[in-house]
Amino acid sequence: MSVRRIAVVSAGLSNPSSTRMLADRLATATIAELAGSGIEATADIVELRDLAHDITNNLLTGFAPPALESAINSVVSADALIAVTPIFSTSYSGLFKSFIDVLDPDALTGMPVLIGANAGTARHSLAIDYAIRPLFAYLHAAPVSTGVFAASSDWGSKADDVAPLSARVERGARELAAAVAARTPVRDADPFDPATYLGEGKSFGHLLGGLAGE
């Protein structure tokens, strides 16, 4: 049985950040849920803070430096995505949106996504549904029903006892794990297979024939 791979994108700006803390909790819970179903999974963490300059250069030049290209490949070839952003001015951060902008518009089609967000106050919790979820719907991804929002108070001793963060994390992870389990595993592309860049069923003979006008 193939190992499922979860891409985890964290758009926090500080180090350490509550955005990364939330991303880690969501990833750990999702892998645990999959393990409970007999499915082995790993997580690839993409810390956008470390790629900020490369993302800007890509937007300006159209070319991704090696580190950014590796991060993009990790995301678009994953079995599922956990995407976590801080909320700035009632929406996702500029760094988060810039990374989404350098992805191929069709790269996330059908991919299960667990959305996470954090802010200083719970008043911004609706940003998941009116800002972030429509973004992934536009990209034809498949966000799970639960989005996990964490306010600053969720990390302290006065955390919400009615709907604790841990319960929300577990619910979101459970939904993402179910979506991953129901989806055909993504097959890693062989970079030496001509079909990877020529198309399925194609060979160098097809390419040479096309160049010769056959």
C-alpha positions in Angstrom: 0.0 0.0 0.0 1.4 3.4 -1.0 2.1 6.0 1.7 -0.1 9.0 1.5 1.5 12.4 1.6 0.0 15.5 3.2 1.4 18.9 2.2 1.2 21.4 5.0 1.4 25.1 4.1 2.0 27.6 6.9 1.9 31.3 6.2 3.0 32.6 9.6 5.4 35.5 9.6 7.0 35.1 13.1 9.2 32.4 14.3 7.8 30.6 16.2 4.3 31.4 15.1 0.8 30.3 16.2 0.1 29.7 12.5 2.8 27.0 12.5 1.6 25.6 15.8 -1.9 25.2 14.4 -0.6 23.7 11.1 1.5 21.1 13.1 -1.5 20.2 15.3 -3.7 19.7 12.2 -1.0 17.6 10.5 -0.4 15.4 13.5 -4.1 14.8 14.1 -4.7 13.9 10.4 -1.8 11.4 10.3 -3.2 9.9 13.5 -6.7 9.6 12.0 -5.3 7.9 8.9 -3.2 5.6 11.0 -6.3 4.5 12.8 -7.7 3.5 9.5 -4.6 1.5 8.6 -3.3 4.1 6.2 0.3 5.3 6.6 0.9 9.0 5.9 3.7 11.6 6.1 3.6 15.4 6.2 5.7 17.8 4.1 5.9 21.2 5.8 6.1 24.3 3.6 7.0 27.3 5.6 6.2 30.3 3.4 8.1 32.7 5.6 11.3 31.1 4.4 10.2 31.4 0.7 9.0 35.0 0.8 11.7 36.4 -1.4 11.6 33.6 -3.9 7.8 34.0 -4.2 8.2 37.7 -4.9 10.9 36.9 -7.5 8.7 34.3 -9.1 5.8 36.8 -9.4 8.2 39.3 -11.0 10.1 37.0 -13.4 7.8 34.0 -13.9 10.6 31.6 -12.8 10.7 29.7 -9.5 14.1 29.4 -7.7 15.0 25.8 -6.7 13.7 26.0 -3.1 10.3 27.4 -4.3 10.1 24.9 -7.1 10.6 22.1 -4.6 7.9 23.5 -2.4 5.4 23.9 -5.3 6.1 20.3 -6.4 5.5 19.1 -2.8 2.1 20.8 -2.7 0.8 20.0 -6.2 1.8 16.3 -6.0 0.4 15.6 -2.5 -2.6 13.5 -1.7 -4.1 16.4 0.4 -3.3 19.9 1.6 -3.5 21.5 5.0 -3.4 25.3 4.4 -3.1 27.7 7.4 -2.8 31.4 7.2 -3.0 34.3 9.7 -5.9 36.7 9.2 -4.8 40.2 8.2 -7.4 42.9 7.5 -10.2 40.3 7.7 -8.7 38.0 5.0 -5.8 35.7 4.3 -2.3 37.1 4.4 -0.6 38.6 1.3 2.2 36.0 1.6 -0.4 33.2 1.5 -2.2 34.6 -1.5 1.1 35.2 -3.3 2.0 31.6 -2.9 -1.3 30.5 -4.3 -0.8 32.8 -7.2 2.4 31.1 -8.3 0.7 27.7 -8.5 -0.8 26.5 -11.7 -4.6 27.3 -11.6 -5.5 23.7 -12.2 -2.9 22.1 -9.9 -5.2 21.7 -6.9 -8.2 20.4 -8.8 -10.0 17.8 -6.8 -7.4 17.9 -3.9 -8.9 17.5 -0.4 -8.0 20.6 1.6 -8.2 21.3 5.4 -8.3 25.1 5.9 -6.9 26.6 9.1 -6.6 30.2 10.2 -5.6 32.2 13.2 -6.0 35.8 14.5 -5.9 37.7 17.7 -9.6 37.6 18.2 -12.4 35.2 17.5 -14.3 38.0 15.6 -12.3 37.0 12.5 -13.3 33.4 12.5 -15.8 33.9 9.6 -12.9 34.8 7.3 -12.5 31.0 6.7 -15.9 30.9 5.0 -16.1 34.3 3.3 -12.5 34.6 2.1 -10.4 31.4 2.2 -13.0 28.8 1.2 -14.1 30.7 -1.9 -10.4 30.9 -3.0 -10.1 27.1 -3.0 -13.5 26.7 -4.6 -12.2 28.9 -7.4 -9.2 26.6 -7.8 -11.6 23.5 -8.0 -10.0 22.0 -4.8 -12.2 20.1 -2.4 -12.1 21.8 1.0 -13.6 19.7 3.8 -16.6 21.0 5.7 -14.8 22.0 8.8 -12.4 24.9 8.9 -10.3 25.3 12.0 -9.9 28.8 13.4 -7.7 29.6 16.4 -7.8 32.9 18.3 -5.0 34.0 20.7 -7.2 32.9 23.6 -7.3 29.3 22.3 -3.7 28.9 23.3 -4.0 30.1 26.8 -5.5 29.0 30.1 -8.8 30.7 29.3 -9.5 28.7 26.1 -13.0 28.0 25.0 -14.4 25.1 27.1 -17.6 24.8 25.0 -15.8 24.2 21.7 -12.2 23.7 22.5 -9.5 24.0 19.9 -8.6 20.3 20.3 -12.1 19.2 19.4 -12.1 21.4 16.3 -8.7 20.1 15.2 -9.9 16.5 15.7 -13.0 17.1 13.7 -11.2 18.8 10.8 -8.5 16.1 10.8 -11.2 13.3 10.8 -12.9 14.9 7.7 -9.6 15.3 5.8 -8.5 11.8 6.6 -11.8 10.4 5.3 -11.4 12.4 2.1 -7.9 11.1 1.7 -8.9 7.5 2.3 -11.7 7.8 -0.3 -9.4 9.2 -2.9 -7.1 7.2 -5.2 -3.5 7.6 -4.0 -1.4 10.1 -6.1 1.3 8.3 -8.0 4.6 10.0 -7.9 5.8 10.9 -11.4 9.0 9.4 -12.6 11.1 12.3 -13.9 12.8 9.9 -16.4 9.5 8.6 -17.8 8.8 10.4 -21.1 5.1 10.3 -20.3 5.8 12.7 -17.4 6.5 15.6 -19.8 5.4 14.3 -23.2 2.0 13.0 -22.1 0.6 9.6 -21.4 1.3 7.1 -24.2 3.9 9.4 -25.8 7.5 8.7 -26.5 10.5 10.5 -28.0 9.5 9.0 -31.3 6.2 10.9 -31.2 8.2 14.1 -30.4 10.7 13.6 -33.2 7.9 12.6 -35.6 6.0 15.8 -34.7 9.1 17.9 -35.3 9.6 16.3 -38.7 6.0 17.1 -39.7 4.8 13.5 -39.7 
